[in-house]
Amino acid sequence: MGGRIFTDRRVFEETYVPDILPVRDKEAEMLLNRYTSRFSEGPGATDITVIYGSIGRVGIGKTTLAKYVAHALQEHLRRRGVNLRPVYINVYGAPSVHQILSGIVSELGINVPVRGTAAIEMLKAITDYLYIKDSYALVVLDEFQSLLMSTRVSNEDLYMLLRVYEEIPPKDNVNRLNFLLVSQDFKVLSYMKERIPQVESQIGFKVYLKPYTADELRAILEQRASLGLADSAWSHDIIDMISDYYGYSETKGGDGSARRAILALRMAAEMAEAEGAIRITEEHVRRAISTDAISNVPLDVMRSLNIHELLILLAISTLIAAKGGWLSTGEIKGEYESLARAYGEEPRRHTQFYEYLKDLSNLGLLESRVTNLPQRGRTTMVRLPPEIPADRLREVVESIIMDRVGGPKISP
Ligand SMILES: Nc1ncnc2c1ncn2[C@@H]1O[C@H](COP(=O)(O)OP(=O)(O)OP(=O)(O)O)[C@@H](O)[C@H]1O
């Protein structure tokens, strides 16, 4: 009988938005306050909000923040007797104003034929509908930069959409259609300035999101794990491993994507489940990350290693495959020496051994950190980078060693 790993798979779906945001909660609150005070300022009050990130950074919570704010605002205003409808449209898949308006019409459930109806007529139908229902809409336009870069959308179209109250003055002077724009990076602001300066100057709030740090990813993953996995199936070590790997910092490679981190956790869980395991292990995580990793261990780098470096890697992958975690250098040295003797090689001395460890780490084949151990003081601990599965590495190293010196002369 396989163990129960998942309790709710939906929380690992791409479009899932949690009820509480573990990170970005401050930004969410800021936006909510902003919109709420806008609504209390009374008729006509309007501005446009933009959420954006850095060039090339994806999965950093832009869409999630926008959707969360739209839904939280709906709840918030409902309690005050105000009816607001959140509408989400990814304009990447709807690259004309007509298509965007069709999207809004269908999300709001307005009974107007979209085919053959001019954009301006649809816009009228939307504002009439909101007026009659005494409702508001907050429209999230995701991937907004793609509209600005499209030649199929004229500046007039953009003005008509985003400054609808000028085009179609509301009967009661209340602007009911509000926009929250989501975009990849800051270039959206200069594109807006160029194409639609009157809208750009109306931006009330610009929210810039950075890639997630390891601590932030940890909070996001812990929330997902506790919502979607059995308590006995996961541990904080597993979460740490994933968040440390994907977490962004100035000095370290992770890309800070919550999407990739969540996907890695899900894949590790699926692998554990497929094996009938009762919990997710470090090895599942390694395999999940390695499946996802853009660059895997290059074989030519491994082939360029000398026999002692290979034996050290063999020692490390054997120990990690057996027990996981971080290894002390003393422990690695012990294993390396017995392996070297088994393969008929004279183990290298202390200084040379450390040189080799340093080389392997420079090549990206090892990770090290300095820890304070109670008895021994500061000591260096080593492990394989999380994208390298220990058991697979061991097979590769073993076969390279076999080619080089043949099998072990005595059993290690
Ligand atoms: N603060 C958060 N709390 C919980 N989950 C989050 C958070 N931020 C992002 N996620 C999750 O990470 C995944 C990616 O997030 P999202 O789609 O919002 O990123 P994005 O910046 O819009 O990405 P892209 O630029 O690729 O559109 C989603 O599954 C989302 O649920």
The ligand as an SDF file (V2000), in Angstrom:
LIG
                    3D

 31 33  0  0  0  0  0  0  0  0999 V2000
    2.9630   35.5450   -2.3700 N   0  0  0  0  0  0  0  0  0  0  0  0
    2.5640   34.3490   -2.8040 C   0  0  0  0  0  0  0  0  0  0  0  0
    1.9110   33.5190   -1.9900 N   0  0  0  0  0  0  0  0  0  0  0  0
    1.5120   32.3110   -2.4160 C   0  0  0  0  0  0  0  0  0  0  0  0
    1.7080   31.8450   -3.6610 N   0  0  0  0  0  0  0  0  0  0  0  0
    2.3630   32.6260   -4.5280 C   0  0  0  0  0  0  0  0  0  0  0  0
    2.8170   33.9220   -4.1480 C   0  0  0  0  0  0  0  0  0  0  0  0
    3.4370   34.4800   -5.2140 N   0  0  0  0  0  0  0  0  0  0  0  0
    3.3760   33.5970   -6.2130 C   0  0  0  0  0  0  0  0  0  0  0  0
    2.7360   32.4840   -5.8200 N   0  0  0  0  0  0  0  0  0  0  0  0
    2.4830   31.3030   -6.6630 C   0  0  0  0  0  0  0  0  0  0  0  0
    3.5500   31.1850   -7.5960 O   0  0  0  0  0  0  0  0  0  0  0  0
    3.0900   30.9220   -8.9210 C   0  0  0  0  0  0  0  0  0  0  0  0
    3.5240   32.0130   -9.8740 C   0  0  0  0  0  0  0  0  0  0  0  0
    2.9960   33.2560   -9.4620 O   0  0  0  0  0  0  0  0  0  0  0  0
    2.4190   34.3400  -10.4780 P   0  0  0  0  0  0  0  0  0  0  0  0
    1.7720   33.6740  -11.6410 O   0  0  0  0  0  0  0  0  0  0  0  0
    1.6170   35.2980   -9.6850 O   0  0  0  0  0  0  0  0  0  0  0  0
    3.7540   35.0380  -10.9510 O   0  0  0  0  0  0  0  0  0  0  0  0
    3.9590   36.1500  -12.0680 P   0  0  0  0  0  0  0  0  0  0  0  0
    4.9710   37.0720  -11.5380 O   0  0  0  0  0  0  0  0  0  0  0  0
    2.6490   36.7070  -12.4780 O   0  0  0  0  0  0  0  0  0  0  0  0
    4.5690   35.2760  -13.2250 O   0  0  0  0  0  0  0  0  0  0  0  0
    4.6280   35.5650  -14.8040 P   0  0  0  0  0  0  0  0  0  0  0  0
    5.5080   36.7420  -14.9880 O   0  0  0  0  0  0  0  0  0  0  0  0
    5.2400   34.3120  -15.3280 O   0  0  0  0  0  0  0  0  0  0  0  0
    3.2090   35.7810  -15.2230 O   0  0  0  0  0  0  0  0  0  0  0  0
    1.5810   30.7840   -8.8010 C   0  0  0  0  0  0  0  0  0  0  0  0
    1.2670   29.4160   -8.7130 O   0  0  0  0  0  0  0  0  0  0  0  0
    1.2450   31.4750   -7.4970 C   0  0  0  0  0  0  0  0  0  0  0  0
    0.1330   30.8940   -6.8810 O   0  0  0  0  0  0  0  0  0  0  0  0
  1  2  1  0
  2  3  1  0
  2  7  2  0
  3  4  2  0
  4  5  1  0
  5  6  2  0
  6  7  1  0
  6 10  1  0
  7  8  1  0
  8  9  2  0
  9 10  1  0
 10 11  1  0
 11 12  1  0
 11 30  1  0
 12 13  1  0
 13 14  1  0
 13 28  1  0
 14 15  1  0
 15 16  1  0
 16 17  2  0
 16 18  1  0
 16 19  1  0
 19 20  1  0
 20 21  2  0
 20 22  1  0
 20 23  1  0
 23 24  1  0
 24 25  2  0
 24 26  1  0
 24 27  1  0
 28 29  1  0
 28 30  1  0
 30 31  1  0
M  END
$$$$
